[in-house]
Amino acid sequence: MAALAVALAACGGPKPVVPTPTNIANPGTAKPAPGDVTITGDSSAEVNKLAIAAIEDLQKYWAEEYPKLYGSDYEPVSGGFYAVIPSSGELPPCAESASDIDHNAFYCASKDVVAWDAETLLPELQSKFGDFVIPIVLAHEWGHAIQARSNFTARTVTKELQADCFAGGWAKHAKDAGVYKVNAAEMDNALAGILELRDSPGTSKIDTSAHGSGFDRVSAFQDGYDNGTAACKAYRDDDPVVLELPFQNAEDEAAGGDMPYDAMVNDVPYDIEDYWAHVYPELTNGELWVPVKGLEPFDPSNPPMCGGTRAEGYALFYCVPDDYIGWDNVDAMPTVYRKGGDFAVATLLATQFGLAAMTRAQDDSDDKTQSLRGDCFAGAYTASVLLQNRKDTSSFGISPGDLDEAITALLVFRGDGDVERQGAGFERIRHYRNGVLNGAEACLKD
């Protein structure tokens, strides 16, 4: 990073559980029975069984969906399906060397084939993010097959985002039709898998290898999931806008776009206060923003009091009775910074200022609605930093990767009971995106 009383009895959420990037438990995703799909490769391997089942449903899905979108019959992918072991030296069509398929999956239009690395890519993704991420990878490649059949032309990044969008449309069908029994955790894991495949921070949108940032890719996937494949069909270069973020300067690039932790927790809360001083009057017909009474970084071995009760077990919270924002400054928030990045910290702090804003505006909606609105307000704050529309009072700017850090924070840094109280990560990111793209007024309509 270079009309809202909150019905919270005392404080905010419990200490977040930060999952390790491997061995996420999978509660048993139901899989469609494979039909006549055959592959070149080991069909008994677990990842390939998942791929075969996904291919079976994707062929059926697009046989129904393609005519609705394009007015002509769908031609099934017929050149073959290749589960490749790159170390064996055997290559699928269109690959000139093992590096073309190692840690990769692709659709090749000239041969009408789909190939994937069954040795490293899919097993690693499955280990980190569960079973459902594998059908998502295949659904993305089918998006490219649809582009070939519809003669879609655009920049590489636009094609990649449209394929993500088509994958989201298929995922909604697969969940709603019961093809896959996908719970909130599995959907969040799939989103985390999409984040894993994002571009390196600072990649140009006109780069011929660009796939989009994590924010861009998750946004496209959620667009298809929420609005269907007709929304994906409408994609064109710069619509949707690719949020291409350059480094602020050489110093910012050398630091990887990250401010020191102490600077984040000491300076960013005051920038968020400045944001609300500008925005709150616009939302409340001129009512002035009243700063929170305190900021309380604390040691979890000696948590502060909130409303006469000690705030045991909380990592980050807005204390309604005493009007302050507190955070674990020893364990939890430094962990968020270390694993999520500087803007992960900024985003989580911004959610609590959103709760303070709703308290001031006497919003009496339920806890979950308020939490999601807080996520949306955090997105609106992000947009303000991105647009630098407070130049007289703020010198903060967004660095490449910051938006990805924000959605990572909302996706994985939460406690065991937070899905019911706050919403799943998929839902939280949807509201955060709404704030980024549409501003604070849109948050009041959620």
N, C-alpha and C positions, 0 to 999 in steps of 0.2 A: 504494500500500500504506500507508495511514496506519497357527530354526537356519539364521545367515547366513554360507576364504581366497579372496579374489578372484583369479581366474586371469588377472590383467592383468600382462603381463611387466614393465611399468614404469609408464607413465602413460596418461592418457585419450585423448580424441579429438583429431583434427587441427583446425586453425583452421577455423572455420565459413565456408562460402560463403553470403553473404547475397544472395539473388536480387533483382534490381531488380523493381519491380512491373509491368513491361511486357515483352512479347516473350519470354515463357518458351517455350523450344523444345518443340515437340510432335513426337514421333517417328512420328506417322502413325497415329492411331486408326482402326481399321477401322470402317466405317459400314454399317448395313443398307441394302439397296437400297430406295428409296422405292417404294410401291405405288400405290394410287389416291388418296392424299392430295393435295388441292389447297389452295392458300392464296390469300388475297387479298393481293397484294403481289408483289414481285419474286422469283419462285421460282429465279432464276439466281444470286442473291446467296449467297455462301458460308455466311453464318450461317443463312440461310433453308433452304438445302439440309440443313444439320445439323438444323434444327428439323423439317423434313418427315420426315427419316429417323427422328428420335426419336418423332414423333407416330405414325408407322406402327407402331413396336414397342410404344409405350404402349397403343395401342388393342388390339393383340393380347394383350399381357400382362394387361390388366385384364379382357378377355373371359374369360380362364381363371381369374384370381385372384379377381375379385369374387364369383362364385358360391360359391367355397370360404369366403369370409369372411362373406357376407351371405345366402346361400341363395336368391338370385334371379339372373336373368340381368343381365348388364351392358348398359346402354344406351350405345352409343358417343356420344362428344361429337359433336354434329351441327349446331350452330349456325354453325360456320365457324371458320376459323383466319386471323388477321389479322396480317400482318407490316407494321407501321406505320412510316411516315416522319413523325414528329411535325411537322417543319418544313414539310411540304407542306400542312398544314391539314386533311387528310383524317383523320377520326376513326373508330375502330371502334365497333361497338355498345357501349352502356353508358358510353362516355366522353363527358363534356360539354365538355371542353376539352383542348387539347394537353397540359396539365400532368398529366392523368389517366393518360397513357400514356408521357410523356417519362421516360426512365430507369426504365421500369417494365415489368412483365409481369403479366397478371392472367387469372383465370377469372371470367366473369360468369355466375352461375347463371340469371338471368332470361332470358337469351338463349342459354344453353348454348354460349358461345364462349370461345375462348382467343385472347388478343392479346399482342403483344410489340413493344417498341421495337426495330426492326431498324436504326435509324439510329445510335443511340448505345449503348444498354444492352448488347445482345448483342455488337456488335463490340468494345466496350471489355472486356467479360468474356473474350471469346475471346483478345484480344491479351494480357491479363494472365495468364490462367489456362489457356489451351489449349482444345481442341475439346470435351472431355467436360463442361465446365461448362455448355454450352448444353443438352444433354439433361437435365442435373440441374435446370436452371431449369424446363424443360417438365414434368419429372416432378413437381416441386413443385406446379405449377399443376394437373396431373392429380389430385394429392391433394385439391385443393379440389373438383374435379369429382366425386370419389368421395364426399366429404362431402355434396355436394348430393344425390347419388343415395341415400345411406344416411340422410339426414335428421339428420346429426350437428349437435348444438348445443353450443356452449361459448363461452368467452371467445375474443376474437380471437387472443391469444397461443397458446392451446391448439390452435386450428385451424391456426395457422401451424406449430407444432411437429409436429402430426400429419401435416401435408403434407410436412414435412421427413423425417419417419419413413417415410412411404410412398415418398418419393423414394429413401431409402436401401434399402428393400426392392426397388424396381425396379432400382437400380444393381447390387445383388448378383446379381439374375437376369441383367442385361445382361452382366455380367462373366463369370459362370459359364457362361452359354449361348453365349458367344463372339459375341454380338451386337456388342459393342464389345471390342476387345483393349486393355484398360486396364492399364497397368503402374503400379508404385508411385508414380512421379513424377506421373502423370496423376491418380491418385486424390488425392494430396496437393494438387495444383493445384485440384481440384474443391472440396476442403475449404477451401482458401484463398479460393475464390470465395464459399462460404457465409459465411465470416467477413466478407467485404466487404459483405454485405447485412444485417449485424446491426443491432440497435437502437443508438442513441446511449447511452453510459453514463448510468445513472441513470433510464432509462425505466421507468415503473411497469408491472407486469404487468397492471393493469386498464385501461391506456391502450387506447383503441379502435383505435389504429394499431400496437400493440406486436407485434413478430414474435419477440422473444426475443434475448438476448445471443448472441454468437458461441458461448460455451460451451453454452448451451441448445440452439442450433440444430445445432451439430455433434454434441452428445450425442443429439439426436433422430434425426439422419441415421444415426449409427452404431448406434442401437438398431434401426432398421429393417433396416440392413445385416446386423447380427449375429443378430437374433432374428426377422426376418420381419414381414410385414404384420399378422399376428395380434397382435403386440405393439402395433402402431400403433392398431389398432382399439380397444384397451382404454384409450386416452388419455381422461382426464377432467380437468376443472379441478383444478389442484394435484396431479395425478398423471399425468405426472411433475412433481415440484416445479420451479417456475421460481425460479432463484436470483436473486432481486431484491435488489440491493445498493445501499443508499443511500450517499451521501457521508458521511464521518465527522463533518464539521463544515464551516463556511463556508470555513475555510482550506484544507481538503482539496479542496473543490469549486473554489476559485479556482485551485488548482495542478493541476486536472484529475486529481486522485487520485494524482499522482506525487510521490514523495520525491526529493530531490536525489540524483544518482548517488553522491557521496561518502558520504552517509548510508546508502545501500543496501549498498555493499560494506564499510563499516566496522561497521555495526550488525546487519544481517540475519544474517550468519554466527553471531553469538552468540545470536540468537533461535532459529536452527535447532539450535544446540547445546542450548539450553534444552528445545526440543521433544524431542530424543532423550534427554535426561536423564529426561524423564517417561515416554517411550514404550518405550525399550529394555528396561527391567526387565520391562515387561508382556509383551514378546515372547520373553524369555529366562529366564523363571521367576526373576526377581529379580536377575539379573546387572546390575551397575551400568554405566552408560555412561561410557566413558573418552574425554574430549575429544580431538579430533585435536591432534597435536603442533604444528601450525603452519598459518597462513594466509599465502599467498605471492602477493600481487599483484606482477606483474613487468612489465618492459619487454621486449617480444619481441626486441629487439636484444641482450639479455643475459639469456636464460632461466635459471631455476634448475637445479640438479643434482637428479636423481632416481635413486636406486639406483646412483650412480656414473656416470650418463650425463646429459649436458645435454639438457633437454627442449626440443629444437628443434622448431618448427613446431606447437606446441600452444597452444590458446587457453584451455582450461579442462580441468583434470584433477585426479584424486585420485592422488597418488603413494603406491602401496602400500608400497614398502620404507621410505620415510621418514615416512609417515603425515602428509602435509600436503595441503592443497588449494591449488592455484595457478591463477591466471587472468591473462590478458593485460589489464593495467590501462591500456594506452595506446591500443590499436586495437580489438580484438575486443569486449571487454565494454562499453566506451563506445558502440560501434556498436549493440550489442544494446539498450542503454538508449535510445539516440536513436531507433532504428527500431521497437523492440518495446515500450518502456515499462519502468517500474521493476520491475514484477512479473515481467517476462521475465527480468531479471537474477536476482531472488530465486529463481525456479524453477530456472534452470540451476545456480545454486549449490546448491540443495537436492538436485538429482540426485546431486551428488558426495558429499554427506554420506550419502546412501543407500548409495553404494558403500563408504564408510567403515564404515557399520553392518554391511554384509554381510561385510566383512573381519573385523570383531570377532567376528561370529557364525560365522565359518569356513564360509561358503557356498561350495561348490565347483562351482556350476553354470557353464555356459559364459558367454562374454562378453556375448552378446546377451541372454540371460536376465537376467543381472545388470544390464545397462543398462536393460532394460525395468522391472525391479523398482525400480531407482533412480528412474525416471520415476514409478512408482506411489507410492513413498515421498515424492516431491516433492508429489504430489497429497494424500497424507495430511497432510503438513505444512501445505499450503494449507487443508485442512479445519480443522486446529487453529486457524489464524489466523482463519478465517471464524467458527468457533464461539466464539472467544475463551475457550477452556477452560483457559487458563493465566494467569488474571488476576493471580495473586499474583506472577508472575515475568515476564510479557510485557505490553507495552502496544501491540503491533502490531495493526492491523486491516486488513481487505480494503476496497478502494475499488471503485466501479463501473469495469468495464473490466479489472480485474486478472486475472480468470479468462481473459478473451480474450487478454490479453498472455501468459499462461502457455502457452496452447495454440499461440499464434503462435510462441513461442520453440521449442517442440518440433517444430513443423511446418517452419520455414524456416531456423533457425540451426543448420546442421550442415555437415560437410565432405563432400567428394565420395565418400569410401568409407564413410561412416557408416551408410548404409542396411543394408549387410551386417552391420556390427558392432553397430549400435544398434537397427535396425528402421526402417521407413519412418515418416514422420510420422503417418499414419493409425493405425498400430499403437502408436506412442508415446502418442498422445492417448488411445487406448483404455485404456492402462494408467494414465495420469495420472488419467483420469476415475474409474477403479476406486478409486484411492486417495482421491480427493475424496469419493466417495459412500459408500465402504465402510470406509475407515480402513486403518491399517498392517497389520493381521492379514491382510487380503485380499491384500496384495502378496505374501505368502509362498506363496499358493496359485496364483499365476500361472505 
